[in-house]
């Protein structure tokens, strides 16, 4: 709706690309080899030349009500996969985004996929803070299946309020999982300081698609005990929680005298 407010066609093209000459690749960061090339071409209003150099910057947007994080997150994720994204645009004609991702040719081994094992059922209360409802719901549902007691909130202020209430009720959270940035709200960067003031022993995990953010690079100095770079696997999160939530103490068996 934002790219083509008056409608139009969106063409998606996928192709395999083999390049042994670095000069034929769109970026010096790409090494010769095999790539999957995906292009998205719209018939929208186009992007002015003066804006093209900024469109992958976090929070940069020219659209009313937009967060300015969509392209920044896409750029970060593609870079984490050793790929590249570029854009060409003509005002009044449309825009083309082109993504290059390294491809591998691995023969299928057949059979069922082995799922990593979790050594024990989860124990403890977990608070998930993420402004993306779909992500928050997915994590809540998955951790509930692992055995954790899970609650979710959309921003840092809601996390502070819920943690404060849980402490007053004597039912504290064992671990909080905080998204680094929340458009238009308090993110994990600010929330962790308030949470540590409420509970100095609070254990926290920071998550973000911006792997090169200073907080992600030095998370322990900012009060976090764990880190997950988006997109992450639920089993990776479960493993971190397993190390942060100690198993319940076993009661000594009663003996009849």
C-alpha positions in Angstrom: 0.0 0.0 0.0 2.8 2.4 0.7 4.9 1.7 -2.4 1.9 1.7 -4.7 -0.9 3.7 -3.2 -2.8 3.8 -6.5 -2.3 0.1 -7.2 -0.1 -1.6 -9.8 1.9 -4.8 -10.4 4.6 -6.2 -8.3 7.0 -8.5 -10.2 9.1 -11.0 -8.2 12.0 -12.8 -10.1 14.2 -15.5 -8.7 17.3 -16.9 -10.4 20.5 -18.7 -9.8 23.7 -16.7 -10.4 27.2 -18.0 -10.8 30.0 -15.5 -10.8 33.8 -16.1 -10.7 34.6 -12.5 -11.4 34.3 -10.1 -8.5 33.7 -7.2 -10.9 30.4 -8.7 -12.0 29.0 -8.7 -8.5 27.1 -5.7 -7.1 29.2 -5.2 -4.0 32.8 -5.7 -2.9 31.5 -7.5 0.1 30.4 -10.4 -2.0 32.9 -13.1 -2.9 32.9 -15.1 -6.2 30.6 -18.1 -6.1 27.0 -19.1 -6.4 24.1 -16.9 -5.4 20.3 -16.8 -5.4 19.3 -13.5 -6.9 15.8 -12.2 -6.0 14.4 -9.0 -7.5 11.2 -7.1 -6.5 10.0 -4.6 -9.1 7.0 -2.3 -8.4 5.1 0.3 -10.4 5.0 2.8 -7.6 5.9 6.5 -7.3 9.6 5.8 -7.1 12.2 7.2 -4.7 14.1 10.4 -5.3 17.8 10.3 -5.7 18.5 12.3 -2.6 16.6 9.7 -0.5 18.1 6.5 -1.9 21.3 6.7 0.2 19.2 6.8 3.5 16.5 4.2 3.0 18.4 1.5 4.9 19.0 3.7 7.9 17.1 2.8 11.0 14.0 5.1 11.6 14.4 6.8 8.2 11.1 7.1 6.5 9.1 9.5 4.3 5.8 7.7 4.8 3.4 9.0 7.5 2.9 6.5 10.3 5.7 4.2 9.2 8.4 3.0 11.6 11.4 3.3 9.3 12.6 -0.1 10.5 11.5 -2.5 7.8 14.3 -1.9 5.3 16.8 -1.5 8.0 15.9 -4.9 9.5 16.0 -6.5 6.0 19.4 -5.0 5.3 20.8 -6.3 8.6 19.4 -9.8 8.2 20.7 -10.1 4.6 24.1 -9.0 5.7 24.1 -11.5 8.5 23.7 -14.2 5.8 26.6 -12.8 3.9 24.4 -11.4 1.2 23.6 -8.0 -0.3 20.6 -5.8 -1.1 20.6 -2.9 -3.5 17.9 -0.6 -4.9 17.4 1.4 -8.2 14.5 3.7 -8.7 13.0 6.2 -11.1 10.5 8.7 -9.9 7.1 8.1 -11.6 8.2 4.7 -12.9 8.9 2.5 -10.0 11.5 0.8 -7.8 13.6 -2.4 -8.0 15.1 -4.1 -4.9 17.6 -6.8 -5.7 18.8 -9.3 -3.1 21.8 -11.6 -3.4 22.1 -14.5 -1.0 24.9 -17.2 -1.1 23.6 -20.6 -2.3 24.9 -24.0 -1.5 24.4 -27.3 -3.2 24.0 -29.9 -0.5 22.4 -33.3 -1.4 19.5 -34.4 0.7 20.3 -37.1 3.1 16.7 -38.2 3.4 14.9 -39.3 6.5 13.5 -37.1 9.2 15.2 -34.0 10.5 16.8 -34.3 13.9 15.5 -31.7 16.3 18.0 -30.5 19.0 17.1 -32.0 22.4 16.4 -29.9 25.5 17.8 -31.8 28.5 14.9 -30.9 30.8 11.5 -29.3 30.9 11.6 -25.5 31.5 10.9 -24.1 34.9 10.4 -20.5 35.8 8.5 -17.3 34.8 9.6 -15.6 31.6 8.6 -12.1 30.4 8.8 -11.5 26.6 8.9 -7.9 25.4 8.6 -7.4 21.6 6.5 -4.8 19.7 5.9 -7.4 16.9 2.8 -9.3 18.0 3.5 -12.3 15.7 7.0 -12.7 17.2 5.8 -12.2 20.7 3.0 -14.8 20.3 5.3 -17.3 18.7 7.9 -17.1 21.5 5.1 -17.2 24.2 3.6 -20.4 22.6 6.9 -22.1 22.1 8.2 -21.5 25.6 4.9 -22.5 27.1 5.3 -25.8 25.3 8.7 -26.2 26.9 7.1 -25.8 30.3 7.7 -22.2 31.2 5.2 -19.8 32.6 5.2 -17.0 30.0 3.8 -13.5 29.7 4.2 -11.0 26.9 4.1 -7.2 26.5 4.6 -4.8 23.5 7.1 -2.3 25.0 9.5 -1.4 27.8 7.0 0.6 29.9 4.6 -2.3 29.9 7.4 -4.6 31.0 8.4 -2.3 33.8 4.7 -2.1 35.0 4.3 -5.9 34.9 7.6 -6.6 36.7 6.7 -4.1 39.4 3.3 -5.8 39.9 4.9 -9.2 40.0 7.3 -8.2 42.7 4.5 -6.7 44.7 2.6 -10.0 44.3 5.6 -12.1 45.3 5.6 -13.9 42.0 8.7 -12.4 40.3 9.9 -13.2 36.8 13.1 -15.3 36.5 14.1 -13.9 33.1 13.0 -11.1 30.8 13.6 -11.1 27.1 13.8 -7.6 25.7 13.7 -6.3 22.1 16.4 -3.7 21.7 14.3 -1.1 19.9 10.6 -0.3 19.9 9.3 2.3 17.4 7.5 5.1 19.2 8.0 3.4 22.6 10.6 2.3 25.2 12.9 -0.4 24.0 15.1 -2.8 25.9 18.0 -0.4 26.0 16.1 2.0 28.3 13.9 -0.6 30.0 16.8 -2.7 31.5 18.0 0.2 33.7 14.5 0.6 35.2 14.1 -3.2 35.6 17.5 -3.5 37.4 16.4 -0.7 39.8 13.3 -2.8 40.6 15.2 -6.0 40.9 19.0 -5.9 40.9 19.2 -9.7 40.4 17.0 -9.6 37.3 18.3 -11.8 34.5 17.8 -10.4 31.0 18.3 -11.4 27.3 18.5 -8.8 24.6 17.3 -9.5 21.1 17.6 -7.5 17.9 18.2 -7.7 14.2 21.0 -5.0 14.5 23.9 -7.3 15.3 26.4 -4.4 15.1 24.6 -2.2 17.6 27.0 -1.3 20.5 24.7 -2.8 23.0 24.6 -6.1 21.1 28.4 -6.1 20.9 28.9 -5.5 24.6 25.6 -6.7 26.1 27.0 -7.8 29.5 28.2 -4.2 30.2 24.7 -3.0 29.8 23.1 -5.4 32.3 22.2 -8.4 30.0 23.2 -12.0 30.6 22.2 -13.3 27.2 21.9 -12.2 23.5 20.0 -13.4 20.5 20.3 -12.0 17.0 17.1 -12.0 15.0 16.1 -14.1 13.3 16.9 -16.7 15.9 15.8 -20.3 16.5 13.5 -21.1 19.4 15.8 -24.0 20.4 18.7 -21.5 20.8 16.5 -19.4 23.1 15.5 -22.5 25.0 19.1 -23.4 25.5 19.9 -20.0 26.9 17.0 -20.1 29.3 18.0 -23.6 30.4 21.3 -22.2 31.5 19.7 -19.2 33.2 16.9 -20.9 35.0 18.3 -23.5 37.5 16.3 -26.6 38.0 14.1 -26.8 41.0 15.6 -28.1 44.2 14.8 -31.7 44.9 13.2 -32.4 48.2 14.9 -35.0 50.3 12.8 -38.3 50.5 10.9 -38.9 53.7 12.1 -41.9 55.7 10.0 -43.7 58.2 11.7 -44.2 61.5 
